[in-house]
Amino acid sequence: MIPHQVIDRPKGYFPVPALKYLRGPYLELVKESLCAERSKQRGVFNLPEVSKMFEEPDKHITPLQGSKLWQIALLELWLCEQGL
């Protein structure tokens, strides 16, 4: 049995693993996922804006101090994993 303190607690969130600066294999993974044809065809992301972000990836940081490119790449990778 799961205690009521667990069942009735306020809803939480699942934080995305954060990377602040993309370098090496992580940056390559992000480029591959966001520049893939399936990502372009999906049309979820503003591709001109994503291209600008790749010019200076360290300058595009979220309010919680993570990389914006990393965040959108994780969404893209999740969409691919879901077959969407």
N, C-alpha and C positions, 0 to 999 in steps of 0.2 A: 504494500500500500504506500502511496505517495502522500506525505503529510500535507495538510491543508495550507501550511505556510508556503509550500512550494507551488501548489496548484493555484492559490489565490494571490500570489505576489504580483506586483506591477509588471507589466510587459517590459522586457529588456530588449537589447539589440545585440546583434552579432557583428562586432567590428571587423572590418576588412583588414587583413594584414597590411601594414603600412610600410612603404619604402619612401623615403624623402628624395633621395637622389638615385636616378637610374644610371647604371653604368654596366659595361661588359655584357654578359649574357642576359641580364635582365632587360637592358635597353634593347637588345636584339630581339628578345621574345616579344616585347611590346611592339616594336616595329613590324615584326612578322605578322602578329595578330591584327593590328590595326590597318595595315596596308594590304592585307589579303583581299582577294577578289570577293569572297563571301561577306566580309565586313563592309566593303564598298557597296555591294548589292543590297545589303540589309538596310542601309540608309539611316542608321540610328545616329551616327556621329557627323558633325560638321567637319567634313574632310579638309577644307582650307584652314580651319582653325587648328585641327590636329597637326597639319603640316607645319604651321607656325610654331606650335609647341615643340615639335621635334628639332627646330632650329636652336632652341635654348631650353632643353628639358628641365634643367635645374631651377629655372625661374618661374615655373608653373606649379605652385604649391597650394594645397587646400588650406582652409582655416585651421584644420587639425594637424597641420604640418606634414602632410603626405604628398606624394607626387600626383598631380592630376592625371598625367599620362598613365601611371600605374593603375589608378582607380578605373579609368575607362577601359584599359586593357583587361583588367579582371572581369569587367562586365562583358566584354567581347568574348573572352575565353569561356565564361560561364554560358553565354548564349550558344557558342559552338558546342559545348559539352551537352547542352540540352537539345541539340539538334534543331535549333531555331535559326 
